[in-house]
Amino acid sequence: MKLRSLGQSGFIMTMRNGTVVMTDPWLSPSLLKGYTTPVDHRDIERCDVILVSHAHIDHLDPGAFRLAKRLGSVFVGSRKAVGKAVKRGVANAIEMAGGEEAEVAGVKIHAVPAFHPFASDAVGFVVEGEKTVYFSGDTRYNEKLVRHLEKFRLDVALLQIACSVYFFRKDGMDVGDASELARRIKPGVAVPMHYHDRFRHPDPERFRALVTGYGIHVDIFEPGEEKEY
């Protein structure tokens, strides 16, 4: 499997059989971005599945709808994300909540719980294909999430490491939370994500330092970078 970063929480997984799965696409230019978008949605030639954890702007933008319509991608996501996709004319859309599963384009998609105080419908995903990959989306650390993920033998975990704090409450995981989750679920490879915007600047190397002593390899991606697993 090849894994390419699109920046923030966006990744493209390309399986050896050609199946392409995209996560949380933030493809359009934005003043919130702290990086240059590495790909234009108009240049993508194949995308079988688009996974969207929730409908916030840095996880879903209009380019994703145009991409899904042009390529016939199956749009899989939270309730509000799918609602937006349907309104924008996406024909193939599957709404999922934590605990549900579906087989799409030859891969099994498990929706896992996510705990986001400002997106009650948010989910994460475990993709079972050539490799088994966990994509956290935005979520707080939670013991229910740990118990759910312990059912899987994860090859790769894509983990949020930056969040905001409102009224002394986090809206997701910071470096410490993400490293604790990695230690608990023990993926073969952990990939920190969700830190490429202008306003959050955690150190992914600190995440690496916190988890490598537990036998977990850490890969840090720059937007546009690709690695093979």
VOZARO-721970 format. One record per residue (C-alpha): residue number from 1; chain; x, y negated, z. Coordinates in Angstrom, 3 decimals, padded with zeros to 6 digits. Example, Ala and Ser with C-alpha at 12.3 -4.5 7.8 and 13.67 -1.06 7.14 Angstrom:
2
<doza num="1" chaine="A" x="012.300" y="004.500" z="007.800"/>
<doza num="2" chaine="A" x="013.670" y="001.060" z="007.140"/>
//
This chain:
229
<doza num="1" chaine="A" x="000.000" y="000.000" z="000.000"/>
<doza num="2" chaine="A" x="001.141" y="-003.510" z="-000.833"/>
<doza num="3" chaine="A" x="000.193" y="-006.345" z="001.514"/>
<doza num="4" chaine="A" x="000.368" y="-009.958" z="000.367"/>
<doza num="5" chaine="A" x="-000.239" y="-012.983" z="002.570"/>
<doza num="6" chaine="A" x="-002.467" y="-015.779" z="001.337"/>
<doza num="7" chaine="A" x="-001.744" y="-017.841" z="004.452"/>
<doza num="8" chaine="A" x="-003.761" y="-018.230" z="007.665"/>
<doza num="9" chaine="A" x="-005.905" y="-015.034" z="007.871"/>
<doza num="10" chaine="A" x="-005.991" y="-014.249" z="004.168"/>
<doza num="11" chaine="A" x="-004.347" y="-011.077" z="002.881"/>
<doza num="12" chaine="A" x="-004.576" y="-008.940" z="-000.238"/>
<doza num="13" chaine="A" x="-004.191" y="-005.183" z="000.249"/>
<doza num="14" chaine="A" x="-003.450" y="-003.294" z="-002.960"/>
<doza num="15" chaine="A" x="-003.691" y="000.479" z="-002.717"/>
<doza num="16" chaine="A" x="-001.678" y="002.821" z="-004.917"/>
<doza num="17" chaine="A" x="-004.878" y="003.862" z="-006.691"/>
<doza num="18" chaine="A" x="-005.422" y="000.206" z="-007.652"/>
<doza num="19" chaine="A" x="-008.161" y="-000.661" z="-005.155"/>
<doza num="20" chaine="A" x="-007.809" y="-004.266" z="-003.966"/>
<doza num="21" chaine="A" x="-009.174" y="-005.520" z="-000.634"/>
<doza num="22" chaine="A" x="-008.999" y="-009.178" z="000.410"/>
<doza num="23" chaine="A" x="-009.492" y="-010.572" z="003.921"/>
<doza num="24" chaine="A" x="-010.822" y="-013.972" z="005.013"/>
<doza num="25" chaine="A" x="-010.004" y="-015.930" z="001.864"/>
<doza num="26" chaine="A" x="-009.175" y="-019.601" z="002.348"/>
<doza num="27" chaine="A" x="-008.301" y="-020.288" z="-001.257"/>
<doza num="28" chaine="A" x="-009.227" y="-023.927" z="-001.855"/>
<doza num="29" chaine="A" x="-006.961" y="-026.902" z="-001.145"/>
<doza num="30" chaine="A" x="-007.690" y="-028.509" z="002.220"/>
<doza num="31" chaine="A" x="-006.309" y="-031.242" z="004.429"/>
<doza num="32" chaine="A" x="-006.415" y="-028.720" z="007.285"/>
<doza num="33" chaine="A" x="-003.831" y="-026.528" z="005.612"/>
<doza num="34" chaine="A" x="-000.205" y="-026.705" z="006.591"/>
<doza num="35" chaine="A" x="000.921" y="-024.839" z="003.475"/>
<doza num="36" chaine="A" x="000.436" y="-024.715" z="-000.268"/>
<doza num="37" chaine="A" x="-002.140" y="-022.151" z="-001.327"/>
<doza num="38" chaine="A" x="-000.066" y="-019.393" z="-002.981"/>
<doza num="39" chaine="A" x="-002.748" y="-018.223" z="-005.421"/>
<doza num="40" chaine="A" x="-005.648" y="-019.752" z="-007.328"/>
<doza num="41" chaine="A" x="-008.791" y="-017.630" z="-007.224"/>
<doza num="42" chaine="A" x="-009.050" y="-018.065" z="-011.005"/>
<doza num="43" chaine="A" x="-005.771" y="-016.190" z="-011.449"/>
<doza num="44" chaine="A" x="-006.858" y="-013.095" z="-009.507"/>
<doza num="45" chaine="A" x="-007.708" y="-010.325" z="-011.972"/>
<doza num="46" chaine="A" x="-009.028" y="-007.647" z="-009.632"/>
<doza num="47" chaine="A" x="-010.643" y="-007.689" z="-006.210"/>
<doza num="48" chaine="A" x="-012.892" y="-004.779" z="-005.281"/>
<doza num="49" chaine="A" x="-013.787" y="-005.802" z="-001.721"/>
<doza num="50" chaine="A" x="-013.767" y="-009.132" z="000.119"/>
<doza num="51" chaine="A" x="-013.899" y="-008.813" z="003.918"/>
<doza num="52" chaine="A" x="-015.012" y="-011.891" z="005.844"/>
<doza num="53" chaine="A" x="-014.926" y="-011.881" z="009.632"/>
<doza num="54" chaine="A" x="-017.043" y="-015.032" z="010.096"/>
<doza num="55" chaine="A" x="-018.150" y="-018.101" z="008.212"/>
<doza num="56" chaine="A" x="-015.777" y="-020.797" z="009.520"/>
<doza num="57" chaine="A" x="-014.096" y="-022.866" z="006.811"/>
<doza num="58" chaine="A" x="-010.564" y="-021.529" z="007.370"/>
<doza num="59" chaine="A" x="-011.829" y="-017.963" z="006.799"/>
<doza num="60" chaine="A" x="-014.245" y="-018.493" z="003.942"/>
<doza num="61" chaine="A" x="-014.501" y="-021.109" z="001.242"/>
<doza num="62" chaine="A" x="-016.380" y="-021.563" z="-002.062"/>
<doza num="63" chaine="A" x="-013.548" y="-020.025" z="-004.061"/>
<doza num="64" chaine="A" x="-014.388" y="-016.673" z="-002.495"/>
<doza num="65" chaine="A" x="-017.956" y="-016.823" z="-003.826"/>
<doza num="66" chaine="A" x="-016.781" y="-017.699" z="-007.324"/>
<doza num="67" chaine="A" x="-014.227" y="-014.886" z="-007.169"/>
<doza num="68" chaine="A" x="-016.823" y="-012.319" z="-006.042"/>
<doza num="69" chaine="A" x="-019.236" y="-013.320" z="-008.801"/>
<doza num="70" chaine="A" x="-016.594" y="-013.315" z="-011.524"/>
<doza num="71" chaine="A" x="-015.068" y="-009.950" z="-010.626"/>
<doza num="72" chaine="A" x="-018.118" y="-008.201" z="-009.181"/>
<doza num="73" chaine="A" x="-016.406" y="-007.826" z="-005.811"/>
<doza num="74" chaine="A" x="-018.364" y="-006.310" z="-002.941"/>
<doza num="75" chaine="A" x="-018.639" y="-009.001" z="-000.270"/>
<doza num="76" chaine="A" x="-018.602" y="-007.428" z="003.204"/>
<doza num="77" chaine="A" x="-018.941" y="-009.633" z="006.230"/>
<doza num="78" chaine="A" x="-020.674" y="-011.026" z="009.271"/>
<doza num="79" chaine="A" x="-024.321" y="-012.049" z="009.164"/>
<doza num="80" chaine="A" x="-023.717" y="-015.751" z="008.496"/>
<doza num="81" chaine="A" x="-020.919" y="-015.107" z="005.999"/>
<doza num="82" chaine="A" x="-023.116" y="-012.749" z="003.979"/>
<doza num="83" chaine="A" x="-026.009" y="-015.210" z="004.191"/>
<doza num="84" chaine="A" x="-023.820" y="-017.897" z="002.621"/>
<doza num="85" chaine="A" x="-022.628" y="-015.491" z="-000.069"/>
<doza num="86" chaine="A" x="-026.167" y="-014.504" z="-001.037"/>
<doza num="87" chaine="A" x="-027.222" y="-018.159" z="-001.230"/>
<doza num="88" chaine="A" x="-024.268" y="-018.776" z="-003.551"/>
<doza num="89" chaine="A" x="-025.406" y="-015.986" z="-005.885"/>
<doza num="90" chaine="A" x="-023.140" y="-013.110" z="-004.852"/>
<doza num="91" chaine="A" x="-024.986" y="-009.968" z="-005.955"/>
<doza num="92" chaine="A" x="-023.082" y="-007.287" z="-004.029"/>
<doza num="93" chaine="A" x="-023.105" y="-008.169" z="-000.336"/>
<doza num="94" chaine="A" x="-023.123" y="-005.972" z="002.764"/>
<doza num="95" chaine="A" x="-023.788" y="-007.406" z="006.209"/>
<doza num="96" chaine="A" x="-021.988" y="-005.625" z="009.055"/>
<doza num="97" chaine="A" x="-021.943" y="-005.830" z="012.834"/>
<doza num="98" chaine="A" x="-019.544" y="-004.253" z="015.310"/>
<doza num="99" chaine="A" x="-019.826" y="-000.462" z="015.355"/>
<doza num="100" chaine="A" x="-021.179" y="-000.124" z="011.812"/>
<doza num="101" chaine="A" x="-019.320" y="001.493" z="008.918"/>
<doza num="102" chaine="A" x="-019.639" y="001.692" z="005.162"/>
<doza num="103" chaine="A" x="-017.761" y="003.266" z="002.261"/>
<doza num="104" chaine="A" x="-016.950" y="000.742" z="-000.432"/>
<doza num="105" chaine="A" x="-014.763" y="001.197" z="-003.523"/>
<doza num="106" chaine="A" x="-013.308" y="004.415" z="-002.134"/>
<doza num="107" chaine="A" x="-012.268" y="002.984" z="001.244"/>
<doza num="108" chaine="A" x="-014.059" y="003.308" z="004.567"/>
<doza num="109" chaine="A" x="-014.782" y="000.023" z="006.287"/>
<doza num="110" chaine="A" x="-015.419" y="-000.006" z="010.039"/>
<doza num="111" chaine="A" x="-016.744" y="-003.232" z="011.548"/>
<doza num="112" chaine="A" x="-015.329" y="-003.632" z="015.041"/>
<doza num="113" chaine="A" x="-016.407" y="-006.060" z="017.766"/>
<doza num="114" chaine="A" x="-015.034" y="-009.581" z="017.840"/>
<doza num="115" chaine="A" x="-015.471" y="-012.032" z="020.696"/>
<doza num="116" chaine="A" x="-015.646" y="-015.588" z="019.346"/>
<doza num="117" chaine="A" x="-017.519" y="-018.144" z="021.494"/>
<doza num="118" chaine="A" x="-018.424" y="-020.247" z="018.448"/>
<doza num="119" chaine="A" x="-019.319" y="-017.421" z="016.058"/>
<doza num="120" chaine="A" x="-021.526" y="-014.885" z="017.800"/>
<doza num="121" chaine="A" x="-021.810" y="-012.809" z="014.610"/>
<doza num="122" chaine="A" x="-018.027" y="-012.522" z="014.129"/>
<doza num="123" chaine="A" x="-016.508" y="-009.098" z="013.468"/>
<doza num="124" chaine="A" x="-013.132" y="-007.531" z="012.827"/>
<doza num="125" chaine="A" x="-012.478" y="-004.666" z="010.448"/>
<doza num="126" chaine="A" x="-010.616" y="-001.387" z="010.302"/>
<doza num="127" chaine="A" x="-009.924" y="-000.354" z="006.714"/>
<doza num="128" chaine="A" x="-009.281" y="003.353" z="006.194"/>
<doza num="129" chaine="A" x="-007.730" y="003.941" z="002.809"/>
<doza num="130" chaine="A" x="-004.193" y="004.795" z="001.839"/>
<doza num="131" chaine="A" x="-003.240" y="003.274" z="005.206"/>
<doza num="132" chaine="A" x="-005.373" y="002.454" z="008.227"/>
<doza num="133" chaine="A" x="-005.342" y="-001.294" z="008.797"/>
<doza num="134" chaine="A" x="-006.938" y="-003.371" z="011.561"/>
<doza num="135" chaine="A" x="-007.826" y="-006.968" z="010.750"/>
<doza num="136" chaine="A" x="-008.746" y="-008.947" z="013.862"/>
<doza num="137" chaine="A" x="-010.312" y="-012.037" z="012.306"/>
<doza num="138" chaine="A" x="-010.789" y="-014.455" z="015.217"/>
<doza num="139" chaine="A" x="-011.435" y="-012.796" z="018.563"/>
<doza num="140" chaine="A" x="-010.600" y="-013.139" z="022.207"/>
<doza num="141" chaine="A" x="-008.768" y="-010.285" z="023.890"/>
<doza num="142" chaine="A" x="-011.390" y="-007.972" z="025.361"/>
<doza num="143" chaine="A" x="-011.317" y="-004.500" z="026.928"/>
<doza num="144" chaine="A" x="-014.292" y="-003.425" z="024.805"/>
<doza num="145" chaine="A" x="-012.259" y="-004.206" z="021.711"/>
<doza num="146" chaine="A" x="-009.318" y="-002.195" z="023.046"/>
<doza num="147" chaine="A" x="-011.511" y="000.830" z="023.684"/>
<doza num="148" chaine="A" x="-012.970" y="000.602" z="020.202"/>
<doza num="149" chaine="A" x="-009.565" y="000.368" z="018.516"/>
<doza num="150" chaine="A" x="-008.027" y="003.176" z="020.558"/>
<doza num="151" chaine="A" x="-010.135" y="005.571" z="018.471"/>
<doza num="152" chaine="A" x="-007.960" y="004.837" z="015.438"/>
<doza num="153" chaine="A" x="-004.378" y="005.629" z="014.559"/>
<doza num="154" chaine="A" x="-003.414" y="002.284" z="013.103"/>
<doza num="155" chaine="A" x="-000.627" y="001.913" z="010.573"/>
<doza num="156" chaine="A" x="-000.872" y="-001.889" z="010.437"/>
<doza num="157" chaine="A" x="-002.590" y="-004.455" z="012.668"/>
<doza num="158" chaine="A" x="-003.147" y="-008.020" z="011.432"/>
<doza num="159" chaine="A" x="-003.480" y="-010.051" z="014.616"/>
<doza num="160" chaine="A" x="-004.523" y="-013.636" z="015.324"/>
<doza num="161" chaine="A" x="-001.835" y="-015.387" z="017.403"/>
<doza num="162" chaine="A" x="-003.168" y="-018.967" z="017.527"/>
<doza num="163" chaine="A" x="-006.402" y="-020.325" z="018.907"/>
<doza num="164" chaine="A" x="-007.927" y="-023.532" z="020.211"/>
<doza num="165" chaine="A" x="-009.023" y="-024.301" z="023.755"/>
<doza num="166" chaine="A" x="-012.341" y="-026.039" z="024.424"/>
<doza num="167" chaine="A" x="-013.421" y="-026.869" z="027.973"/>
<doza num="168" chaine="A" x="-010.689" y="-024.574" z="029.307"/>
<doza num="169" chaine="A" x="-011.942" y="-021.665" z="027.151"/>
<doza num="170" chaine="A" x="-009.975" y="-020.051" z="024.327"/>
<doza num="171" chaine="A" x="-011.805" y="-019.385" z="021.070"/>
<doza num="172" chaine="A" x="-009.482" y="-016.511" z="020.148"/>
<doza num="173" chaine="A" x="-006.105" y="-014.931" z="020.857"/>
<doza num="174" chaine="A" x="-002.847" y="-016.727" z="021.500"/>
<doza num="175" chaine="A" x="000.594" y="-015.104" z="021.309"/>
<doza num="176" chaine="A" x="000.300" y="-013.563" z="024.762"/>
<doza num="177" chaine="A" x="-003.154" y="-012.110" z="024.112"/>
<doza num="178" chaine="A" x="-002.154" y="-010.727" z="020.723"/>
<doza num="179" chaine="A" x="000.984" y="-009.107" z="022.129"/>
<doza num="180" chaine="A" x="-001.075" y="-007.454" z="024.890"/>
<doza num="181" chaine="A" x="-003.555" y="-006.131" z="022.332"/>
<doza num="182" chaine="A" x="-000.692" y="-004.787" z="020.207"/>
<doza num="183" chaine="A" x="000.810" y="-003.026" z="023.235"/>
<doza num="184" chaine="A" x="-002.540" y="-001.430" z="024.002"/>
<doza num="185" chaine="A" x="-003.479" y="-000.244" z="020.488"/>
<doza num="186" chaine="A" x="000.092" y="000.612" z="019.391"/>
<doza num="187" chaine="A" x="000.023" y="000.075" z="015.597"/>
<doza num="188" chaine="A" x="003.008" y="001.162" z="013.562"/>
<doza num="189" chaine="A" x="003.394" y="-002.408" z="012.303"/>
<doza num="190" chaine="A" x="001.980" y="-005.620" z="013.770"/>
<doza num="191" chaine="A" x="001.584" y="-008.706" z="011.580"/>
<doza num="192" chaine="A" x="000.909" y="-012.068" z="013.286"/>
<doza num="193" chaine="A" x="-001.514" y="-014.351" z="011.457"/>
<doza num="194" chaine="A" x="-003.806" y="-017.380" z="011.817"/>
<doza num="195" chaine="A" x="-001.117" y="-019.962" z="012.484"/>
<doza num="196" chaine="A" x="-000.560" y="-021.681" z="009.139"/>
<doza num="197" chaine="A" x="-002.846" y="-024.689" z="009.583"/>
<doza num="198" chaine="A" x="-001.629" y="-028.167" z="010.536"/>
<doza num="199" chaine="A" x="-002.790" y="-028.118" z="014.122"/>
<doza num="200" chaine="A" x="-001.594" y="-024.825" z="015.653"/>
<doza num="201" chaine="A" x="002.090" y="-023.994" z="015.758"/>
<doza num="202" chaine="A" x="002.812" y="-020.878" z="017.813"/>
<doza num="203" chaine="A" x="006.123" y="-019.114" z="017.327"/>
<doza num="204" chaine="A" x="005.635" y="-015.749" z="015.593"/>
<doza num="205" chaine="A" x="009.152" y="-014.805" z="016.697"/>
<doza num="206" chaine="A" x="007.949" y="-014.966" z="020.305"/>
<doza num="207" chaine="A" x="005.236" y="-012.472" z="019.386"/>
<doza num="208" chaine="A" x="007.923" y="-010.244" z="017.886"/>
<doza num="209" chaine="A" x="010.026" y="-010.466" z="021.044"/>
<doza num="210" chaine="A" x="007.073" y="-009.519" z="023.238"/>
<doza num="211" chaine="A" x="006.128" y="-006.332" z="021.381"/>
<doza num="212" chaine="A" x="009.237" y="-004.874" z="019.776"/>
<doza num="213" chaine="A" x="010.325" y="-003.315" z="023.061"/>
<doza num="214" chaine="A" x="007.219" y="-001.118" z="022.843"/>
<doza num="215" chaine="A" x="008.250" y="000.595" z="019.627"/>
<doza num="216" chaine="A" x="006.103" y="-001.659" z="017.431"/>
<doza num="217" chaine="A" x="007.682" y="-003.094" z="014.290"/>
<doza num="218" chaine="A" x="006.716" y="-006.703" z="013.543"/>
<doza num="219" chaine="A" x="006.577" y="-008.202" z="010.057"/>
<doza num="220" chaine="A" x="006.240" y="-011.975" z="009.723"/>
<doza num="221" chaine="A" x="004.833" y="-013.244" z="006.408"/>
<doza num="222" chaine="A" x="005.169" y="-016.570" z="004.698"/>
<doza num="223" chaine="A" x="002.192" y="-017.502" z="002.481"/>
<doza num="224" chaine="A" x="002.628" y="-015.718" z="-000.840"/>
<doza num="225" chaine="A" x="005.037" y="-013.110" z="000.523"/>
<doza num="226" chaine="A" x="004.385" y="-009.422" z="-000.189"/>
<doza num="227" chaine="A" x="005.603" y="-006.256" z="001.535"/>
<doza num="228" chaine="A" x="005.019" y="-002.579" z="000.869"/>
<doza num="229" chaine="A" x="004.015" y="000.054" z="003.428"/>
//
